[in-house]
């Protein structure tokens, strides 16, 4: 995972996104609501943005 990578997740993929982030960074992400972005795992609208 890129050091400054942002993961966008829809409601269906938020658990997978959290697992991927924690497995890679070994730290909890900052989780923020977002608008107008697409989920990193599918083509649905993202609800959350995970950042360092």
C-alpha positions as CSV (number, residue, x, y, z in Angstrom):
1,X,0.0,0.0,0.0
2,X,1.3,3.4,-0.9
3,X,2.2,5.5,2.1
4,X,-0.3,8.2,1.4
5,X,-3.0,6.0,-0.1
6,X,-6.6,6.9,0.6
7,X,-9.1,4.0,0.6
8,X,-12.7,4.9,-0.2
9,X,-15.3,2.4,0.9
10,X,-19.1,1.9,0.5
11,X,-21.2,0.4,3.3
12,X,-20.7,-3.1,1.9
13,X,-16.9,-2.9,1.8
14,X,-16.0,-0.9,4.9
15,X,-15.1,-4.0,6.9
16,X,-12.8,-5.3,4.2
17,X,-11.2,-1.8,3.8
18,X,-10.6,-1.6,7.5
19,X,-9.0,-5.1,7.5
20,X,-6.8,-4.2,4.5
21,X,-5.7,-1.0,6.1
22,X,-4.9,-2.5,9.5
23,X,-3.1,-5.5,8.0
24,X,-0.9,-3.2,5.8
25,X,-0.2,-0.3,8.2
26,X,-0.6,-2.2,11.6
27,X,-2.4,0.9,12.8
28,X,-6.0,2.1,12.9
29,X,-7.0,4.6,10.1
30,X,-8.7,8.0,10.4
31,X,-12.2,7.4,9.2
32,X,-14.1,10.3,7.7
33,X,-17.4,10.5,5.8
34,X,-17.0,11.5,2.2
35,X,-19.1,12.4,-0.8
36,X,-18.7,12.2,-4.6
37,X,-16.1,9.4,-4.5
38,X,-16.3,5.8,-5.8
39,X,-15.6,2.8,-3.6
40,X,-12.1,1.4,-4.1
41,X,-13.6,-2.2,-4.2
42,X,-16.6,-1.7,-6.5
43,X,-18.4,1.0,-8.5
44,X,-20.8,2.1,-5.7
45,X,-20.7,5.5,-4.0
46,X,-18.2,5.6,-1.2
47,X,-19.4,6.6,2.2
48,X,-16.1,6.5,4.1
49,X,-12.6,7.7,3.5
50,X,-9.7,5.9,5.3
51,X,-6.5,7.9,5.7
52,X,-3.4,7.8,7.9
